[in-house]
Amino acid sequence: MDSRTIQSTLQSGGRAGYDGAKKRKGSKVHAAVDTLGHLLALKVTAANEQDREQVGALAQAVQEVTGENVQLAYVDQGYTGQRASEAAREHGIKLEVVKLKEAKKGFVLLPRRWVVERSFGWAARFRRLARDYERLAATLSGYHWLAFVLLMLKTFTIKSA
Protein backbone atom coordinates (compact mmCIF):
# COMPACT_ATOMS: atom_id res chain seq x y z
CA MET A 1 0.00 0.00 0.00
CA ASP A 2 1.18 3.46 -0.79
CA SER A 3 -0.02 6.80 -2.09
CA ARG A 4 1.05 9.36 -4.64
CA THR A 5 0.04 12.98 -4.96
CA ILE A 6 -1.10 14.20 -8.36
CA GLN A 7 -0.99 17.94 -8.97
CA SER A 8 -4.38 19.52 -9.52
CA THR A 9 -5.61 21.63 -12.40
CA LEU A 10 -8.42 24.16 -12.59
CA GLN A 11 -10.93 21.37 -13.30
CA SER A 12 -10.09 19.43 -10.13
CA GLY A 13 -9.47 22.43 -7.89
CA GLY A 14 -12.61 21.94 -5.80
CA ARG A 15 -11.47 18.73 -4.13
CA ALA A 16 -7.73 19.45 -4.13
CA GLY A 17 -5.86 19.67 -0.85
CA TYR A 18 -2.31 20.67 0.02
CA ASP A 19 0.24 17.91 0.61
CA GLY A 20 2.89 19.42 2.86
CA ALA A 21 5.37 16.60 2.32
CA LYS A 22 5.34 16.93 -1.47
CA LYS A 23 4.67 20.70 -1.38
CA ARG A 24 1.93 20.57 -3.97
CA LYS A 25 -1.80 21.05 -4.18
CA GLY A 26 -3.78 18.20 -5.68
CA SER A 27 -5.34 14.80 -5.16
CA LYS A 28 -3.84 11.78 -3.49
CA VAL A 29 -4.22 8.32 -5.00
CA HIS A 30 -4.00 5.54 -2.41
CA ALA A 31 -3.30 2.16 -3.98
CA ALA A 32 -2.76 -1.45 -2.96
CA VAL A 33 -1.01 -3.76 -5.39
CA ASP A 34 -0.10 -7.45 -5.39
CA THR A 35 3.45 -8.81 -5.53
CA LEU A 36 3.54 -8.43 -9.32
CA GLY A 37 2.41 -4.80 -9.19
CA HIS A 38 -1.16 -5.36 -10.38
CA LEU A 39 -3.72 -3.00 -8.90
CA LEU A 40 -5.98 -4.53 -6.23
CA ALA A 41 -7.59 -1.49 -4.62
CA LEU A 42 -7.62 2.26 -5.20
CA LYS A 43 -9.01 5.28 -3.40
CA VAL A 44 -8.78 8.96 -4.42
CA THR A 45 -8.84 11.66 -1.75
CA ALA A 46 -7.70 15.24 -1.33
CA ALA A 47 -3.93 15.52 -0.92
CA ASN A 48 -4.18 16.70 2.68
CA GLU A 49 -5.72 13.37 3.78
CA GLN A 50 -3.42 11.18 5.87
CA ASP A 51 -2.30 7.82 4.47
CA ARG A 52 -3.02 5.99 7.72
CA GLU A 53 -6.68 7.04 7.60
CA GLN A 54 -7.22 5.15 4.32
CA VAL A 55 -5.91 1.78 5.53
CA GLY A 56 -9.33 0.43 6.56
CA ALA A 57 -10.97 1.15 3.20
CA LEU A 58 -8.02 -0.24 1.23
CA ALA A 59 -7.75 -3.35 3.40
CA GLN A 60 -11.47 -4.06 3.03
CA ALA A 61 -11.31 -3.63 -0.76
CA VAL A 62 -8.24 -5.87 -1.02
CA GLN A 63 -9.89 -8.64 0.97
CA GLU A 64 -13.07 -8.42 -1.13
CA VAL A 65 -11.08 -8.71 -4.36
CA THR A 66 -8.80 -11.54 -3.19
CA GLY A 67 -11.34 -13.56 -1.25
CA GLU A 68 -9.75 -12.90 2.16
CA ASN A 69 -6.35 -14.29 1.03
CA VAL A 70 -4.08 -11.37 1.91
CA GLN A 71 -2.36 -11.66 5.28
CA LEU A 72 0.56 -9.20 5.03
CA ALA A 73 0.93 -5.72 3.53
CA TYR A 74 4.18 -3.79 3.21
CA VAL A 75 3.78 -0.07 3.83
CA ASP A 76 6.01 2.96 4.31
CA GLN A 77 6.38 5.17 7.36
CA GLY A 78 3.23 7.13 6.48
CA TYR A 79 1.20 4.18 7.73
CA THR A 80 2.66 3.95 11.23
CA GLY A 81 0.46 4.13 14.27
CA GLN A 82 -1.92 2.03 16.29
CA ARG A 83 -5.08 3.10 14.45
CA ALA A 84 -3.73 2.10 11.03
CA SER A 85 -2.54 -1.25 12.37
CA GLU A 86 -5.91 -1.93 14.01
CA ALA A 87 -7.83 -0.95 10.85
CA ALA A 88 -5.83 -3.47 8.84
CA ARG A 89 -6.09 -6.13 11.53
CA GLU A 90 -9.91 -5.85 11.47
CA HIS A 91 -9.72 -7.17 7.91
CA GLY A 92 -7.14 -9.86 8.67
CA ILE A 93 -4.09 -8.01 7.34
CA LYS A 94 -0.86 -7.39 9.25
CA LEU A 95 0.94 -4.17 8.30
CA GLU A 96 4.72 -4.35 8.07
CA VAL A 97 6.27 -0.90 8.03
CA VAL A 98 9.48 -0.74 6.00
CA LYS A 99 11.61 2.05 7.47
CA LEU A 100 14.51 3.93 5.92
CA LYS A 101 17.94 3.24 7.28
CA GLU A 102 19.19 5.79 9.79
CA ALA A 103 22.43 6.59 7.94
CA LYS A 104 21.23 6.52 4.36
CA LYS A 105 23.81 7.43 1.73
CA GLY A 106 22.83 7.22 -1.92
CA PHE A 107 20.21 4.82 -3.24
CA VAL A 108 18.92 2.16 -0.86
CA LEU A 109 16.54 -0.52 -2.11
CA LEU A 110 13.80 -1.07 0.45
CA PRO A 111 12.46 -4.62 0.63
CA ARG A 112 9.17 -5.12 -1.28
CA ARG A 113 8.43 -1.36 -1.26
CA TRP A 114 9.66 -0.97 -4.83
CA VAL A 115 6.71 -2.98 -6.19
CA VAL A 116 4.10 -0.31 -5.52
CA GLU A 117 6.51 2.46 -6.56
CA ARG A 118 7.06 0.66 -9.87
CA SER A 119 3.29 0.45 -10.34
CA PHE A 120 2.99 4.20 -9.81
CA GLY A 121 5.74 4.64 -12.40
CA TRP A 122 3.75 2.54 -14.86
CA ALA A 123 0.65 4.67 -14.23
CA ALA A 124 2.62 7.90 -14.62
CA ARG A 125 3.46 6.96 -18.22
CA PHE A 126 -0.19 7.57 -19.15
CA ARG A 127 -0.51 11.23 -20.04
CA ARG A 128 -4.01 11.53 -18.58
CA LEU A 129 -2.66 10.46 -15.18
CA ALA A 130 0.25 12.92 -15.09
CA ARG A 131 -2.03 15.56 -13.55
CA ASP A 132 -5.51 15.55 -12.09
CA TYR A 133 -7.68 16.84 -14.93
CA GLU A 134 -10.93 15.30 -13.67
CA ARG A 135 -13.81 17.01 -11.89
CA LEU A 136 -14.86 13.81 -10.11
CA ALA A 137 -12.66 11.53 -8.02
CA ALA A 138 -14.49 8.53 -9.50
CA THR A 139 -13.34 9.53 -12.99
CA LEU A 140 -9.71 9.74 -11.87
CA SER A 141 -10.08 6.36 -10.21
CA GLY A 142 -11.60 4.90 -13.37
CA TYR A 143 -8.69 6.13 -15.49
CA HIS A 144 -6.26 4.42 -13.10
CA TRP A 145 -8.18 1.14 -13.42
CA LEU A 146 -8.20 1.51 -17.21
CA ALA A 147 -4.44 2.14 -17.27
CA PHE A 148 -3.75 -0.98 -15.22
CA VAL A 149 -6.06 -3.08 -17.39
CA LEU A 150 -4.13 -1.93 -20.44
CA LEU A 151 -0.84 -2.79 -18.73
CA MET A 152 -2.12 -6.27 -17.85
CA LEU A 153 -3.38 -6.84 -21.40
CA LYS A 154 -0.01 -5.82 -22.78
CA THR A 155 1.83 -8.38 -20.63
CA PHE A 156 -0.76 -11.01 -21.50
CA THR A 157 -0.34 -10.52 -25.24
CA ILE A 158 3.45 -10.61 -24.93
CA LYS A 159 3.42 -13.89 -22.97
CA SER A 160 0.86 -15.60 -25.19
CA ALA A 161 2.60 -14.71 -28.45
ABEGO torsion letter per residue (X at the ends): XBBBBBBBBAAAAAABBBBAAAGBBEBBBBBBBBAAGBBABBBBBBAABBAAAAAAAAAAAAAAAAGGABABBBBBAAABEAAAAAAAAAAGBBBBBBBBBABBBEBBBBBGAAAAAAAAAAAAABAAAABBABABAAAAAAAAAAAAAAAAAAAAAAAAX
